[in-house]
Structures are given as structure tokens and as C-alpha cells.
């Protein structure tokens, strides 16, 4: 996956539109976010993102670096979350995803500690 394609994935997430992100996924894709239970299938992933997005006011990613290993992309990012109280909190994250021959993401994993985002 090219650097431009990696930017497109994060720009899509940053639109705060779960359905737009789901269109990047294979129909039977899986997503694991932090230590949450895995989600399977576009509809379940979009629903899970809608639930998560309801707990924050917004987000934006800054790509620190990314690597390609065959069909896998590894991206280190700094993610700035807008909390519901209006404050911004930035945390480090690593996302790893596998892209199929059709260009769609089949497996997406996010490694992140969200505790600072929800701290009082």
C-alpha cells in the first residue's frame, strides 16, 4: 500500500463517518480496537465505530511513519481526540492492516491506550 493510500485510510477515519470507513473494508473484514472484542463484517464494524464515535467529539491522525510487509501495512500515528468536554488529548497508536488483492482491508488492528482520552 502506497504512502498516499495509507494517508487516505486515516483521512477517511478522520471524517468521523463509519460508513465511509466501512467502504474501505472487505465484506467479511475483522477489526480489533485496543483491548475490545473483535468486530467482524462491515456492518458490525460500522456499528462499533458509531458507538465509539458517540463517546468522543472528533479525532485526527498524524502519521509518524509506516511500513509495508507484503500485504500488511504498519502505521505509527499520533491521534488527537477531541473529548466531549472540548479538550484535545493526543496519544500514540499503531495500526496494522492486511489488504487483499482487491485493495480492500480484510483485517485491521489498532494498538492504543485510550485511558488519557477518558481520564477526568
N, C-alpha and C positions, 0 to 999 in steps of 0.2 A: 504494500500500500504506500503510495507516494506521500510526501510531506503535505501536499495540498489536500489529499484525501483524508489524512489524519486531522488537519485543520477543519475540514468540512464536518467530520464526525462531532468534534467539540463545538463548533458553531451551531450545529443542529441541536445538541443538548442545551446550549445556552439560550435557544429560542424559547425554552420553557414550554415546549409543545411535545407532549409524549407521543402523539400520533406521528409527528414528523420524524422523531427518533425511531419509532417502530418501523417506519418505511425503509430504514437502513438495514433491517434485520430479516433473516430468513424466517419463513413462517414458523418453523419449529425451533427457533433460537432459544438459548438459555441466557439468563443474566443473573449474576450473583453480585450484590452490592454490600460491601463491608461484611459484617457477620450475619446479615439477614438470610432468610431461607431463599434458596434458588427460585427463580421465576422461569417458567417455560412457556414458550409461544408468544407471538406478537401481542395478542390481546391481553394476556396476563402481565406482560412486561409493561405495556402502556398503562394498564390499571394500577400497577405497582408504582410507576413513576407519577401518575396523577396523585396517588395517596402521599407520596414523598413530597412532591411539589407543594401540596397543601400545607406542609409544615414549615416552608421557607418562603421568603419573598422574592427570591431570584438567585441566579448564580452565573458566574463566568469563569472560564478556564484560561489559564496562561500555560502554554506548552513549554516545558523546560527543555525536554529532549524526547526523541522517540527512536525506536529501533525496529527493524524488521528481521524476522527469523522465519523464513519460508512464508506460510500463510498467516503467521502470527504477527501482531503489532503490539509493541510495548510502549506506553507513553507515560512519562513522568510529567505531572502537572501541578500547578498551584491553583487551587479552586477557591474563589472568593464567593462566599454565600452571603446573601442578604437575609438577615434574620427577620422574623415577623415584627420585632421591635424597631426595625430600621437600621440596626447596626450591621456592619460588614465584618465577617470573620474569614480569614484565609487559612487553609490547611493544605498540606501536601497530600498527593494521591498518586497512585499508579493504576492505570487501566491496561488490561491485556485483552485483546480480542482476536478471534480467528475469522478470517474471511474466506468464503467459498469461491469456487470458480466463477460464480455468477456475480461476484462483487458484494454479496450481502454478508452481513455478520452472522455467524452461526453460534458463537459463544463469546460472551462479554463478561469480564470480571473487573470489579473496582475494589481496590485495597485502600482503605481510608479510615481515619479515626474522626468521627463526627462529634465526639464529646464537646469540643470547643464551640461548635455551632449551637448546641443546645444548652450550654452552661448558663447559669443565672448571672 
